Amino acid sequence: MFLVSTLIMKKILLLSDTHSHSDDTILKYVNQADEVWHAGDIGDLQVTDTIKKLKPLRCVYGNIDDAQARLEFPLHNRFMCEGVDVWITHIGGYPGKYSPTIKSQISSNPPNLFICGHSHILKVIFDKKNNFLHMNPGAAGKSGFHQVRTMLRFVIDGDKIKDLEIIEMEKRA
């Protein structure tokens, strides 16, 4: 007898802090993904509307997002992707320096993958204390202090997160 798995490997594109900016480079990577996850500071909802026409989108609103974005997207998005418990929020902090509003929730019920944006600094860190992977994709938009626009892509295969790639776009002018 053979067991058939209902889990299918998914290619994820993770971006944040678009601040109303979308372009052909971002959309090229959107088209290569199975799902797109956006960790907030969308700006103009045309960004997410365009992505949703191409691929399934999971998104949260950020601190610059208006009432319309806050009606469409949650502050926190926690879900299962394959066998991975994922939590996306915009302002989350880093291992050892989590936002006070979520610190106790992270300790009492940690996800497998915690994602945030806000800082415009790309970081991938394993949180040894809470035993999960933390990702911040940096900023895909052109507003902010970052010099290079960045995104992340990776694969979720069952309960494994693998094939992580940093996508660096052109330097900001």
N, C-alpha and C positions, 0 to 999 in steps of 0.2 A: 504494500500500500504506500502511496506517495502523498505527502502533505503539501498542499498548495498554499503558498504564502499570499496573503492579501496585501502585503506591504510592497510598494513599488518605490524604487529609488527616485528621489527628487533632486533636481538641480535648482538651487536657490540663488537669486541675486539679492544682496542686501545693500540698501543705500539709505542715506539720511541727509538731512539738511540741504535739500534741493533749493530752498528759498526761491521758489517760482521758476527755477531754471530746468529746462529739459533740452536735450539736443540729440543729434543722430548717434553720437557715441554712446550715450546712456541707452538709447532705444536699441542699438545693436546688441548690447548685452541683455536687455530685457527679452529680446527675441530668442536668445540662446538659453533662457531659463525656463523651468517648468512653473515656478512661482516667483513673485517679487515681494520682498518685505521692505517696508519703508519705516524707519525709526523716527519720524516726526520732523517738524519744521518744513512742511510741504510748501507753504506759500500759496501760490495760485493753484486752485484745485484742477486746473487744466493738466497739471503734471500727473496727478493720480488718475484723472479721467482718461488720459492717453494710455497710461500703463494698463488700466483695467480693460481697455479695448483689445489689448494684445495678450495679456496673461492674467491669471488669478493674482490678486493683490491682498496682502495683509498689511495693515498700516495703523499707526497711532498718530495722534496730533501732538504738536510740539508747542513751545511757549510763544512762537510768533504766529501761530495759526489762529485764524478768525473763528467766529461763532459758527459759520457754515461748515468748516472743517471739523469743529468739535461736535457738531451734530452727526456728521457722517462717520467719524472715526473715534475710537475710545482713547482714553489716556493710557490705559494698560491693555495689552492684548496677550492673553495667555491661552495656549492651544497645544494640541498634540499634532506633530508632523511625523508621520511614520511612528516610530517608537520613541520619539524625542519630545519631552515636555519643554516647550518654548515660552519665554516671557519677553515681550517687547514693550518698552516704554521709552519716552524721550529723555527725560532727566533721571538717570539712574545711578550715576557715580561709577566707582571702580572697586575691585576687591580691597577691602579694608577701609574704603571711603565711600560707602553707599549713601545715597540720599536718605536722610532721616525718615522720610515718609514711607520708605519701603524696606528699610533695614531689618525690622523685626519679621516681616513677611518672608524675606529672603532666608533668614535664619530658620524660621519655623517650617517653611514649605519651599525648599529650594527647587528651581527648575533644573533641567539638564543643560539648557542653553539660555543665558540671560543676555539680552540685546538692548543697547541704548544708543542714542546719538548725542546731540547738544554740544559736545566739546569741539567738534570739527577735527578731532585728533583720532586717527585710526589706531586702535589697540585691540589685540586679541590676547587674553590672559586667562590662564586656568586658575580659578579660585580654589585653592587647596583647602581652606577652612570649610567652605560650603560645598565642595566637591562638584563644581560645574564650570562650564566654559563661558567666559564673558567676551562679547564682541561689541565693538563700536566701529562702524565702517568709515568713520571720518565724514567728510562732506562732499557730496556730488555736485553741489551748486557752486555759483561763482561769488556769492556774498559771504564775507567773513574774513578772518585773518589767515586762513590756511593758504599755503602756496601751491599745493598740488591737490587736484580733485581726486577723490578716491571712493571706491566701492569694494565690497567683498563678494566672492561667490564661493559656494561650497556645495557638497552633496550630502543629503541625509539618506542613509541606506539602513533601513531598519532602525536600530537604536544607536547607530554610529554616525558621527559627523566627520566627514573626510574630504580630501581633495580641496582644501582651502586655498584660495588664490586671492592675492591682493591685485586690484585693478587700479592702476594709476593712469589718470587722464592727463591732458596737457597742463602745463603750469599756467596759473592764472596770469593774465596780462595786467 
